Amino acid sequence: MSKVARNPIVIPSDVKLSIDGQKIIVEKGGNSLERVVHDSVQIIHNENKLTFKAKEGYDNARAQSGTERSLVNNNVIGITQGFVEELSIVGVGYKAALQGNTLVLNLGYSHQIHYEIPEGINIEVPTQTEVVIKGINKQVVGQASAHIQDYRRPDPYKGKGVRKKGVNISLKEGKKK
């Protein structure tokens, strides 16, 4: 058994958990997330605890059990607390704004960038240089954050671009005369 899979997932009392074969559905307050667990992993549900065990006869079953435990745990955390990614936009004239279901970014190009907000997440723009992405699915929140950052990665010389809030960029030294 992997070290990660040994730790049981404690299901809060207000969360409804249903298991149908290898499919786990986590529900709370109208929101639900589901995960189909790999065939090499056995699901053990005792009262309010969920554990995962590797089945015999599979090559990567031990590693897969820890991975599946982490992914199901992310679903439980997402349903109960949610996930938040904060982005910071650095650069003169660089800014963000919301127009309906579209995030409009000015990032130094000759045109504005229109990012359609995917279903399942909520994007807020508290100031022109801050973007807050919230959602219950960790993968969707992280993917949206990565897409927005990919429009203008931080420049290694001046540091201009879109980055996660609080992340330091080590700047390169420019040419010397």
N, C-alpha and C positions, 0 to 999 in steps of 0.2 A: 504494500500500500504506500502511496506517495505521502510525503510529509504534509502537503496541502490537503489531500483528501481525508487525512485522519481527523482534521478539525470538523466537528459537526456544524451545520448551519442551523442556528436557532431561529425558528419562525415566530415572529411576533403574533400575539393573540388576535390582532385586528386584521391580519393577512390570511386570506383563504388560499390554501394550496391543494391542487388536485393533480393526481398522477394517473395517467392512462397509458400503460405500457412503458415506453421510454420517453413519453411526452410529459413535461412538467409545466403546469400553468399556475402562475402566481397572480392573485387578484386582490385589489383593495380599492374601494370607493369608485367603482366604474372603470378603473384602469386595469389592464391585464397585460402580462408579458408571458410568452411561452418559449420553451426550449426543448428541442428534441435531443435527448442524451444519446451519445454513441452506444452502439450495441455491445461494446466491450466493457461497459460500466454497469454495475448493479446498483440500483437505487434502494436505499433502506430508509423507511419512514417510521419513526417511533414518536408518537404523541406530537410534540412541537419541535422535534429535531430531525434533520435530514442528513444522512451520511452517504458516501459513495465508496464503492469497493470495486477493485479490478476483477474481472472474470478471468478464469483460466482459459488458456488456449489462444489468446490474442497477443501479438507481438508488443504493441505499445499500450497495453491496457493500463499499466501502472501510471504512466505519464498522462494518459487520457483521463483517468479518474480525477487527478488533480485539476486538470484543465476544465473538465465539466463542473466540478465543484465550484471553481472560481466564477464560471459563467452563470451558474444558477444563483450563486451568492450575489453577483452584480444585479440580477433581476430582482432579488429580494430588497437589496439596498435601493435600487431605482424606484421600486414601488413605494417604499416607506419614506425615503428622503429625497430622491431625485439626484441628478448630476448637474453640475454647473461648470462651464468653461468661461473664463474671462479673457478677452483679447484686448490688446492695446495697439493703437495705430500711432506710429511715430513718423513725422515728416511734415514739412511745410506744405500746407494746402491739402494734406491727406485727411479725409473725413468719411464718416459713415452716417447714413440716415435710413429710416424705415419709411417705405411707401406701400401701405397695404400689406401684402404677403411677400414683399420683395425688399431685400437689403440692398441699398444703393451705395456703392463705394467709389470714392474719388481717390485714386492711388497714384497720381502722377502720369497716367496715360492720357492719350488724346481723347479718350472716351470714358464714360462712366461704366462701371461694372454692375450688372444687375444679377443678384444672387437670389434665386427662388428658394424660399424657406421650405425645407422638406416637412412632411407630415410627422407629427410626434414630437416636435421640438418647438420652443418658443424663443425668439430672439428679441432682446431689448437693447436700446441704444441710450444709456443714461446721459452721455455727453457725446460730442462729435468724434472723439478719439477713443471711445470705449464701446466694446460690443460684448454683451452677456448672452451666452447660449445656455438654455435650460431644457431638461427633458428627463424622461424616466429610463430611456434606453442608452446605456453608456456608449455603445458602438455608434449609434446615430449621432449623439452629441459630439463625440470625438471626431467622426468623419466630417461633420459640418464645420467644426473648428479647423480641421486640416484643409478643407476646401477653401475656406476664407483666407487662411494663411498662405496658401499656394498662389493667390493672386499677386502677392508682393511679399516674398520672403525678405527678412531683414538683410540689408546691405552690409557686408563685412567691413566696409571702410567708414561709413557714416552712421550706420545703425538704423536707417530709414526703412520702414516696412510694417508688416503686421506680425505681431508676436503674442505669445501667451503672457498675460499680466504677471509681473514679478520675475520674469526670466531675464537674466543678464546676458547680453551679447558681448563676447570678447571681440573687440575691434582690432583690425589689423592696422599696422603702422603704414602710412602712405610713403610715397617716394621721398627720398632725401636729396637735397641739392649738394 
